[in-house]
Amino acid sequence: MAIIEQTDLTPAPPSPPEPGHDHGGHGGPGPSAALTNPKLAMWLFLASDCLFFGAFISAYLLYRGREQDGPTPRELFDIPFTSATSFILLMSSLGMVLALAAIQRGDHRRFRLWIMATALFGATFVAGQIFEFTEFSRKGLSLDTNLFGSSFFVLTGFHGAHVCMGILWLLSLWGMSTQGRLGPEKAESVEIAGLYWHFVDVVWIVIFTVIYLMPQPGT
Amino acid sequence: MTTVEKAPPVSQREVGLLRRPRATTGFASWLTTVDHKKIGILYVCTALVFFVLGGVEALLIRLQLFGPNGTVLTAGQYNQMFTMHGTTMVFLVGMPIAIGLGNYFVPLQIGARDVAFPRINMFGYWVVLLGGIFMYSSFFLGGAPDGGWFGYTPLTSAPLDSGFLPGRGPDFWTMGLILLGVGSTTSAINFIVTCINMRCPGMSLLRMPVFTWMMLVIAFLTLFAIPPVTVALTMVFFDRNFGTLFFDPAAGGDPLLYQHLFWIFGHPEVYILILPGMGIVSETLPVFSRKPLFGYAIVVFSGIAIGFLGWGVWAHHMFVTGLGPVAISAFGLATMLIAIPTGVKIFNWLGTVWGGSVRLTTSMLFSLGFIAMFTIGGLSGVMHSVVPADTQQTDTYFVVAHFHYVLFGGLILALFAGFYYWYPKVFGRMLDERMGKLNFWTMFIGFNLTFAPMHFLGLWGQPRRTYRYDEGLGWETLNQLVTVGSFIIAFSVLVFIVNAVVSKSRGQVAGDDPWDGRTLEWSISSPPPEYNFAEVPEVHSRDDFWHRKYTEDDEGRLVPLPSGGAEAHAAAGHDGHGIHLPSPSYFPLVTALGLPILGYAAVFQNVWIALLGAVVLLYGIYAWAIEPAD
């Protein structure tokens, strides 16, 4: 496949065939290669992942207000605190954008700075989530306390796991950059990691709205 | 992903602990291959082994039900048999064979040299194989899954210590299906990207062969059907092992949520299974009738319509759960609607055969058998959309008869049509036609003996999933007939296996184009070279290869073009030198190995196994990422 450096979604100009070298079996831009193979694959994965979260969110919505005993959301939520960590997570997307812009310019110093900042913002969010989980657990909510505990911990837990995967991915990119393994032709792999990272952020906006901001049943 | 223009020096090719494999023949090459054709063969062979296992389970079920109060199996063993039979046939036979045939033929049909992601392709295969082994290992590790292939809650989700479904079977089942879902999702992504980005010049979407089209449709269905069931299975696993209350009615949980999530997956899954079969006969019928497919565009759009409508009918599996009159009316109507695109396709196939010069090869017999049997299954399906009738038929053998007419009479017959049609391309030799006819007729008769009487048994009240029945209910004779039929099917499968093994070395040499085919796979040698196409073809019409061979005179009669005419053999003499193919890799296998280890860790809740699995998985992923793509 020809090296494609542009990052927008417009079709790549057809690359002239290299003389004496036939195109490889994979990656050749077909009749409609508006998206490169890896980018299209990531979009498809994210589409699939939407339904993963969608199913958990549906379960959460179905079970809202059905807890029979144990603490209820109203007794537990510290909305200013969670809003703050959510804000930090959303700001990490800005870091991701700046990191991508830097690697596309070939500016590895800035790239490493921003990718590390993004990872740290993400880690702050996860730390906030761990703190929240321990607080809730101290106040008597666990997986088996009531339906709220079950659906809350499992939904936010799987989201947290997604964030942790993302952090590992960002740190790996940081490591590759320090070792000089992240040439300009790999800018697309940063972009793909970015797609994933932004997706995880967007999903959190939905989860945060559904769990924390929607009026609690009975209010 | 970038092309490495020159092979990097050897020192760069060593990644991690494993040297980059180079073998292209021998046992090791099958472990590390990224050639879509070899992976296709692996898929189909693996699935056939599981087909035999699932068949043995079915035979045990039939032996148990041969007479009243059967004693072959205990109730517990019977539950394991019907659970594993269903699970095996759906996830380890139907899907992998379709994916295997798709793997082999989709790139050939669209003029590509490989799929979009050769290593992910191999990863998907390993996940299916290891996931299957993982699930079957439960027989030796405390009992196989026994909650049905649908695994309804709260039976399956009751906590482990509650005494319902003791043993680890259900945990193997949930973890196994989640694993297989990972494999299916990666395969689906690979198929979609391949069909969208890898088509050869001129191969517009509406020139794609119908089989490829149907593989594209089921790839989308798979992509969106797997997540809901993954969530449902995760919840069941958490309920059983970690005390969550998702499906515990006593705590306010709703077992019906599970049924919704499962069937939102489960009904599209039915189309994931049947659409490849429809694709196969849409290839074979035109070839063996020497006519183009009647109404190509309508067939394609009907397939897409089935794919869309398939999302709106899941609750017809739940008509007796008390959804209320509005919901069941809506789902009943939507279910009837599906009959329209399906019926359209049936008439298109008949229109294709009508007036053609029909050759009754084994493949054609299986294709015609498919149309007839699938129509019967489709009609009993429409009966189920009538809610009051369905209420009577639910959980009786009538339902078993219906879906076996669709999935065996439909999918399996079509797959065998595909085997006889494509075997010469894969192995360069024909399957024996005399054994083939024996295979077809024994299967066709055995199938009808097995499943036709079940309609009556069901209407007379014989319940599904019940390990024995009393004397004097009037079910004895037909049950004996059914069991005899099932052994005729087993004999037929044996005939096929012997045929496939013997013909591989002794079959008649096929040549490139034994059937006078229409699609691009017949334009290259049998078996195809590793690089598929010496020159990437350029197509100018639907059925391009046919139009390179034939033209029509003024009265519409076919006139063969002189050999070597048009652009035929433009690539003659090309030895494939200089075609860059992706190198084999160990890491799909290593990465896939990590998953069942994590599965065992989850089932036995052992941190050390989990750690081991995580290390293997991470090692595989990192080494894979660092290894050059080609």
Boltz contact constraints between the chains, C-beta under 6 A:
constraints:
  - contact:
      token1: [A, 1]
      token2: [B, 3]
      max_distance: 6.0
  - contact:
      token1: [A, 3]
      token2: [B, 2]
      max_distance: 6.0
  - contact:
      token1: [A, 22]
      token2: [B, 578]
      max_distance: 6.0
  - contact:
      token1: [A, 22]
      token2: [B, 579]
      max_distance: 6.0
  - contact:
      token1: [A, 24]
      token2: [B, 3]
      max_distance: 6.0
  - contact:
      token1: [A, 24]
      token2: [B, 580]
      max_distance: 6.0
  - contact:
      token1: [A, 24]
      token2: [B, 630]
      max_distance: 6.0
  - contact:
      token1: [A, 25]
      token2: [B, 113]
      max_distance: 6.0
  - contact:
      token1: [A, 25]
      token2: [B, 114]
      max_distance: 6.0
  - contact:
      token1: [A, 25]
      token2: [B, 581]
      max_distance: 6.0
  - contact:
      token1: [A, 26]
      token2: [B, 114]
      max_distance: 6.0
  - contact:
      token1: [A, 26]
      token2: [B, 116]
      max_distance: 6.0
  - contact:
      token1: [A, 26]
      token2: [B, 118]
      max_distance: 6.0
  - contact:
      token1: [A, 27]
      token2: [B, 1]
      max_distance: 6.0
  - contact:
      token1: [A, 30]
      token2: [B, 197]
      max_distance: 6.0
  - contact:
      token1: [A, 30]
      token2: [B, 198]
      max_distance: 6.0
  - contact:
      token1: [A, 30]
      token2: [B, 199]
      max_distance: 6.0
  - contact:
      token1: [A, 31]
      token2: [B, 199]
      max_distance: 6.0
  - contact:
      token1: [A, 33]
      token2: [B, 197]
      max_distance: 6.0
  - contact:
      token1: [A, 37]
      token2: [B, 116]
      max_distance: 6.0
  - contact:
      token1: [A, 37]
      token2: [B, 193]
      max_distance: 6.0
  - contact:
      token1: [A, 37]
      token2: [B, 197]
      max_distance: 6.0
  - contact:
      token1: [A, 38]
      token2: [B, 1]
      max_distance: 6.0
  - contact:
      token1: [A, 40]
      token2: [B, 193]
      max_distance: 6.0
  - contact:
      token1: [A, 41]
      token2: [B, 189]
      max_distance: 6.0
  - contact:
      token1: [A, 41]
      token2: [B, 193]
      max_distance: 6.0
  - contact:
      token1: [A, 44]
      token2: [B, 189]
      max_distance: 6.0
  - contact:
      token1: [A, 44]
      token2: [B, 192]
      max_distance: 6.0
  - contact:
      token1: [A, 48]
      token2: [B, 185]
      max_distance: 6.0
  - contact:
      token1: [A, 48]
      token2: [B, 223]
      max_distance: 6.0
  - contact:
      token1: [A, 48]
      token2: [B, 227]
      max_distance: 6.0
  - contact:
      token1: [A, 51]
      token2: [B, 224]
      max_distance: 6.0
  - contact:
      token1: [A, 51]
      token2: [B, 227]
      max_distance: 6.0
  - contact:
      token1: [A, 52]
      token2: [B, 227]
      max_distance: 6.0
  - contact:
      token1: [A, 55]
      token2: [B, 228]
      max_distance: 6.0
  - contact:
      token1: [A, 55]
      token2: [B, 231]
      max_distance: 6.0
  - contact:
      token1: [A, 55]
      token2: [B, 261]
      max_distance: 6.0
  - contact:
      token1: [A, 56]
      token2: [B, 231]
      max_distance: 6.0
  - contact:
      token1: [A, 66]
      token2: [B, 252]
      max_distance: 6.0
  - contact:
      token1: [A, 68]
      token2: [B, 252]
      max_distance: 6.0
  - contact:
      token1: [A, 143]
      token2: [B, 242]
      max_distance: 6.0
  - contact:
      token1: [A, 143]
      token2: [B, 243]
      max_distance: 6.0
  - contact:
      token1: [A, 143]
      token2: [B, 244]
      max_distance: 6.0
  - contact:
      token1: [A, 144]
      token2: [B, 243]
      max_distance: 6.0
  - contact:
      token1: [A, 147]
      token2: [B, 245]
      max_distance: 6.0
  - contact:
      token1: [A, 147]
      token2: [B, 252]
      max_distance: 6.0
  - contact:
      token1: [A, 150]
      token2: [B, 244]
      max_distance: 6.0
  - contact:
      token1: [A, 150]
      token2: [B, 245]
      max_distance: 6.0
  - contact:
      token1: [A, 150]
      token2: [B, 246]
      max_distance: 6.0
  - contact:
      token1: [A, 185]
      token2: [B, 2]
      max_distance: 6.0
